């Protein structure tokens, strides 16, 4: 799958379809697709099917404020092209209309055979992000029309629980770059909570459970809008003696979860991902995150889909996470290497960027990567290594000169998402890859390493405020020339780049 929007403009009779009972993400995507096609002199019709018309107050307001010309239909004359946005043709929540050609633009897991004209990126938090990326590929700026920027921003916001479930860097790019209207966003957001939902939050908090030993709280709510879970999480975290919390709701399609953390040893996004592992996914920010455990995956694994069974699973995972995670702080004392083996780097070409060549002030910046945002001091002594999978880690110039040898081969970035430098003071962004050059390991003294059998969080010497996570199978590494320099190397990267010294 590698669809470009320009592949669709050869069709003139076009209909854009949202899933039945469209949410904000679907409305935004259909609206933006209609806007794009109009730029190409194609008057596309925007529709949705199903029994019910749009009724939720924030969605009604979204349609009115942004002038989204969407129609509810029960019949459709066969168009030359039908574009399904935020859904897949033939799914149970998509009214089936015939068309000569079908296109699919979606961010959900693939549920069946896709047509040739398809682009599905399941790692994205919203379909609005995918539309944003596809428009960028056509050199179209969503900020040319503030209503389009506002719609896509709101689509991402609602599909990621007010941005708390964001994990992919492209989602963060849309969030940071959209020139949205504060008035429209505030108006739609403030229409999101009903009196009944407020009652749900109050009832749920009465049944909160707490762990004094591990300082966390857990709350189950009745089925409700995901935003209610976030409201309850925020309130629960304000309780004295609660450093992390989980709020969940068992719904027909799966278990929605909302996670919060106010301690640096637990990233909410990582905890959410752990809780949903194997049954769906989770993500978000350091302090706020969310996720979904899908019903079909739970039942496929033999887990009975009732409140008691789900509660037992959720509570056990919450306990296991807190009980079995080890925390290490590098740079304090030499690491015990009695169980480690000696390894050296293979001569695998990788990339590096000399921070002094970028021309930015000597202070901390964030580098946005697929693995998350990394805080880096960009001074004349900083070298940024770009690994075999595009992973980023900074080292000092002295260590770089001991461990790597620059080569003349042109550098080709191997990853999915090209990292960018973000100025936290003003939000300005700078490309990193144009400054990258090639290098290979120079041999040198190597590292001591051992494979780990449990979760380890290491606060490194180069980023003491954020931990690097190691899971069973990964490697804990220690530089041979500095036994206080401890860090994590993912298993797939370690096995491709290191070899044992016999």
NORKAZI-V995689 format. One record per helix or strand of 3 or more residues. SS is the DSSP state (h for helix, s for strand). FROM is the first residue (numbers start at 1). LEN is the number of residues. If there is no record, write none. Layout:
BEGIN
ss = <SS	SS>
from = <FROM	FROM>
len = <LEN	LEN>
END
This chain:
BEGIN
ss = <h	s	h	s	h	s	s	s	s	h	h	h	h	h	h	s	s	h	s	s	h	s	s	h	h	s	s	s	h	s	s	s	s	h	s	s	s	h	s	s	s	s	s	s	h	s>
from = <5	14	24	45	57	70	79	99	117	127	142	146	169	182	195	209	216	226	244	254	268	280	288	295	307	326	341	350	355	363	372	382	392	397	404	420	429	433	437	447	456	467	475	482	491	498>
len = <4	4	16	4	10	3	7	8	4	11	3	14	9	8	11	3	6	12	7	8	9	5	7	6	18	4	5	5	3	7	7	5	5	7	3	3	3	3	5	5	4	4	5	8	7	3>
END
